[in-house]
Amino acid sequence: MAKDDLVPYVNTWFWPSFTLVGASSLCFGVYIGKITNSHEWKEIFLDYCHHKRTTHSPNPLDKIARGVMSLLKIAPK
């Protein structure tokens, strides 16, 4: 009786593999510039990395430069 309730086969490989192929295709399409402007994504990433490096950097020259830039931001034009 218990064996009659079991499904003989469950498709467990299609959706995970479909998701992996779809995500990979989307990433590759963005990388080669067919879906969006990949150069813009690269610039956004580089700006983010530069922001993190300059904000959290222990380099004294970066600290001085940040101070000068903040002074220029509040200075009247």
MDTraj code that builds the backbone (N, CA, C; nanometers):
import mdtraj as md
import numpy as np

residues = "MET ALA LYS ASP ASP LEU VAL PRO TYR VAL ASN THR TRP PHE TRP PRO SER PHE THR LEU VAL GLY ALA SER SER LEU CYS PHE GLY VAL TYR ILE GLY LYS ILE THR ASN SER HIS GLU TRP LYS GLU ILE PHE LEU ASP TYR CYS HIS HIS LYS ARG THR THR HIS SER PRO ASN PRO LEU ASP LYS ILE ALA ARG GLY VAL MET SER LEU LEU LYS ILE ALA PRO LYS".split()
xyz = np.array([
    [0.0819, -0.1193, 0.0000],
    [0.0000, 0.0000, 0.0000],
    [0.0869, 0.1266, 0.0000],
    [0.1948, 0.1266, 0.0753],
    [0.2801, 0.2443, 0.0822],
    [0.3533, 0.2665, -0.0495],
    [0.3857, 0.1624, -0.1234],
    [0.4562, 0.1784, -0.2502],
    [0.3668, 0.2378, -0.3585],
    [0.2376, 0.2263, -0.3444],
    [0.1466, 0.2823, -0.4438],
    [0.1423, 0.4355, -0.4364],
    [0.1772, 0.4920, -0.3212],
    [0.1735, 0.6366, -0.3050],
    [0.2994, 0.7056, -0.3575],
    [0.4048, 0.6311, -0.3848],
    [0.5307, 0.6900, -0.4288],
    [0.5251, 0.7266, -0.5769],
    [0.5870, 0.8377, -0.6095],
    [0.6002, 0.8790, -0.7491],
    [0.7209, 0.8044, -0.8058],
    [0.7095, 0.7430, -0.9223],
    [0.8208, 0.6634, -0.9723],
    [0.9436, 0.7462, -1.0116],
    [0.9224, 0.8716, -1.0525],
    [1.0373, 0.9512, -1.0950],
    [1.0053, 1.0983, -1.0700],
    [1.1002, 1.1696, -1.0114],
    [1.0841, 1.3124, -0.9877],
    [1.1973, 1.3834, -1.0605],
    [1.1622, 1.4811, -1.1398],
    [1.2615, 1.5548, -1.2171],
    [1.3267, 1.6601, -1.1274],
    [1.4426, 1.6289, -1.0755],
    [1.5109, 1.7216, -0.9842],
    [1.6311, 1.7880, -1.0473],
    [1.6612, 1.7607, -1.1720],
    [1.7800, 1.8192, -1.2331],
    [1.7468, 1.9347, -1.3257],
    [1.6239, 1.9448, -1.3764],
    [1.5935, 2.0431, -1.4796],
    [1.6012, 2.1869, -1.4281],
    [1.5264, 2.2204, -1.3226],
    [1.5218, 2.3600, -1.2794],
    [1.6532, 2.4101, -1.2206],
    [1.7259, 2.3322, -1.1421],
    [1.8576, 2.3832, -1.0989],
    [1.9529, 2.4055, -1.2164],
    [1.9531, 2.3134, -1.3122],
    [2.0420, 2.3315, -1.4270],
    [1.9936, 2.4454, -1.5161],
    [1.8629, 2.4619, -1.5300],
    [1.8081, 2.5719, -1.6086],
    [1.8441, 2.7061, -1.5442],
    [1.8364, 2.7139, -1.4119],
    [1.8720, 2.8365, -1.3406],
    [2.0199, 2.8682, -1.3565],
    [2.1049, 2.7670, -1.3462],
    [2.2485, 2.7877, -1.3614],
    [2.2838, 2.8353, -1.5019],
    [2.2250, 2.7725, -1.6020],
    [2.2512, 2.8128, -1.7404],
    [2.1979, 2.9536, -1.7655],
    [2.0803, 2.9843, -1.7147],
    [2.0229, 3.1175, -1.7339],
    [2.1053, 3.2264, -1.6674],
    [2.1482, 3.2027, -1.5441],
    [2.2285, 3.3027, -1.4727],
    [2.3644, 3.3208, -1.5398],
    [2.4236, 3.2116, -1.5842],
    [2.5524, 3.2207, -1.6522],
    [2.5390, 3.2961, -1.7841],
    [2.4314, 3.2676, -1.8572],
    [2.4084, 3.3372, -1.9840],
    [2.3851, 3.4860, -1.9614],
    [2.3120, 3.5199, -1.8574],
    [2.2882, 3.6605, -1.8266],
    [2.4184, 3.7319, -1.7912],
    [2.5006, 3.6695, -1.7069],
    [2.6289, 3.7299, -1.6694],
    [2.7198, 3.7453, -1.7906],
    [2.7232, 3.6445, -1.8765],
    [2.8075, 3.6521, -1.9949],
    [2.7559, 3.7583, -2.0917],
    [2.6247, 3.7687, -2.1052],
    [2.5681, 3.8712, -2.1924],
    [2.5993, 4.0115, -2.1440],
    [2.5957, 4.0321, -2.0135],
    [2.6336, 4.1621, -1.9576],
    [2.7819, 4.1860, -1.9797],
    [2.8640, 4.0823, -1.9636],
    [3.0084, 4.0961, -1.9786],
    [3.0469, 4.1352, -2.1207],
    [2.9837, 4.0745, -2.2209],
    [3.0211, 4.1063, -2.3585],
    [2.9467, 4.2283, -2.4109],
    [2.8520, 4.2813, -2.3329],
    [2.7858, 4.4049, -2.3697],
    [2.6637, 4.3881, -2.4569],
    [2.6088, 4.2695, -2.4666],
    [2.4901, 4.2484, -2.5496],
    [2.3615, 4.2820, -2.4749],
    [2.3609, 4.2723, -2.3433],
    [2.2392, 4.2971, -2.2662],
    [2.2388, 4.4411, -2.2149],
    [2.3471, 4.4819, -2.1538],
    [2.3606, 4.6195, -2.1065],
    [2.4988, 4.6684, -2.1456],
    [2.5250, 4.7913, -2.1156],
    [2.6559, 4.8482, -2.1441],
    [2.7529, 4.7988, -2.0364],
    [2.8331, 4.7006, -2.0697],
    [2.9223, 4.6417, -1.9694],
    [3.0293, 4.7403, -1.9241],
    [3.0637, 4.8350, -2.0112],
    [3.1641, 4.9347, -1.9720],
    [3.1117, 5.0184, -1.8554],
    [2.9822, 5.0469, -1.8572],
    [2.9229, 5.1230, -1.7483],
    [2.9281, 5.0444, -1.6176],
    [2.9008, 4.9147, -1.6230],
    [2.9088, 4.8310, -1.5039],
    [3.0507, 4.8267, -1.4499],
    [3.1491, 4.8198, -1.5394],
    [3.2891, 4.8184, -1.4960],
    [3.3258, 4.9497, -1.4289],
    [3.2773, 5.0618, -1.4825],
    [3.3063, 5.1915, -1.4216],
    [3.2419, 5.2037, -1.2834],
    [3.1194, 5.1545, -1.2704],
    [3.0527, 5.1579, -1.1397],
    [3.1305, 5.0745, -1.0389],
    [3.1765, 4.9573, -1.0811],
    [3.2534, 4.8717, -0.9911],
    [3.3859, 4.9373, -0.9527],
    [3.4548, 4.9975, -1.0492],
    [3.5814, 5.0630, -1.0181],
    [3.5609, 5.1826, -0.9253],
    [3.4521, 5.2583, -0.9475],
    [3.4226, 5.3700, -0.8565],
    [3.3955, 5.3203, -0.7149],
    [3.3227, 5.2097, -0.7042],
    [3.2941, 5.1519, -0.5729],
    [3.4236, 5.1068, -0.5043],
    [3.5097, 5.0380, -0.5792],
    [3.6365, 4.9916, -0.5209],
    [3.7241, 5.1096, -0.4796],
    [3.7269, 5.2127, -0.5624],
    [3.8080, 5.3298, -0.5283],
    [3.7520, 5.3985, -0.4037],
    [3.6197, 5.4057, -0.3941],
    [3.5578, 5.4653, -0.2753],
    [3.5934, 5.3857, -0.1498],
    [3.5840, 5.2534, -0.1585],
    [3.6171, 5.1703, -0.0421],
    [3.7642, 5.1837, -0.0057],
    [3.8505, 5.1896, -0.1075],
    [3.9940, 5.1983, -0.0795],
    [4.0270, 5.3310, -0.0135],
    [3.9680, 5.4390, -0.0621],
    [4.0027, 5.5694, -0.0061],
    [3.9336, 5.5956, 0.1273],
    [3.8176, 5.5358, 0.1487],
    [3.7467, 5.5600, 0.2740],
    [3.8057, 5.4791, 0.3893],
    [3.8428, 5.3562, 0.3617],
    [3.8896, 5.2674, 0.4673],
    [4.0406, 5.2447, 0.4643],
    [4.1118, 5.3309, 0.3940],
    [4.2554, 5.3122, 0.3803],
    [4.3294, 5.3777, 0.4969],
    [4.4304, 5.3098, 0.5511],
    [4.5102, 5.3717, 0.6567],
    [4.6216, 5.4620, 0.6015],
    [4.6243, 5.4826, 0.4696],
    [4.7286, 5.5621, 0.4068],
    [4.7137, 5.7091, 0.4485],
    [4.8196, 5.7707, 0.5044],
    [4.8076, 5.9098, 0.5506],
    [4.7844, 6.0091, 0.4365],
    [4.8374, 5.9824, 0.3191],
    [4.8149, 6.0743, 0.2079],
    [4.6670, 6.0740, 0.1658],
    [4.6043, 5.9587, 0.1706],
    [4.4619, 5.9521, 0.1394],
    [4.3802, 6.0278, 0.2437],
    [4.4211, 6.0196, 0.3696],
    [4.3498, 6.0930, 0.4744],
    [4.3629, 6.2439, 0.4527],
    [4.4805, 6.2877, 0.4140],
    [4.5011, 6.4310, 0.3871],
    [4.4169, 6.4739, 0.2678],
    [4.4171, 6.3922, 0.1635],
    [4.3396, 6.4252, 0.0440],
    [4.1904, 6.4289, 0.0751],
    [4.1414, 6.3369, 0.1587],
    [4.0006, 6.3385, 0.1970],
    [3.9683, 6.4650, 0.2763],
    [4.0596, 6.5075, 0.3629],
    [4.0387, 6.6312, 0.4388],
    [4.0325, 6.7522, 0.3491],
    [4.1222, 6.7587, 0.2513],
    [4.1220, 6.8710, 0.1578],
    [3.9928, 6.8704, 0.0754],
    [3.9515, 6.7521, 0.0299],
    [3.8294, 6.7439, -0.0497],
    [3.7058, 6.7826, 0.0319],
    [3.7017, 6.7437, 0.1570],
    [3.5870, 6.7823, 0.2401],
    [3.5901, 6.9318, 0.2684],
    [3.7092, 6.9912, 0.2800],
    [3.7198, 7.1341, 0.2989],
    [3.6713, 7.2079, 0.1733],
    [3.7060, 7.1536, 0.0575],
    [3.6608, 7.2163, -0.0672],
    [3.5098, 7.2026, -0.0869],
    [3.4517, 7.0978, -0.0317],
    [3.3071, 7.0810, -0.0443],
    [3.2312, 7.1857, 0.0363],
    [3.2838, 7.2224, 0.1544],
    [3.2104, 7.3184, 0.2374],
    [3.2539, 7.4624, 0.2092],
    [3.3605, 7.4817, 0.1320],
    [3.4068, 7.6158, 0.1001],
    [3.3089, 7.6811, 0.0014],
    [3.2856, 7.8112, 0.0162],
    [3.1963, 7.8794, -0.0788],
    [3.2607, 7.8850, -0.2169],
    [3.1745, 7.8827, -0.3149],
    [3.2269, 7.8838, -0.4528],
    [3.2401, 8.0228, -0.5060],
])
top = md.Topology()
chain = top.add_chain()
for i, resn in enumerate(residues, 1):
    res = top.add_residue(resn, chain, resSeq=i)
    for name in ("N", "CA", "C"):
        top.add_atom(name, md.element.get_by_symbol(name[0]), res)
traj = md.Trajectory(xyz[None], top)
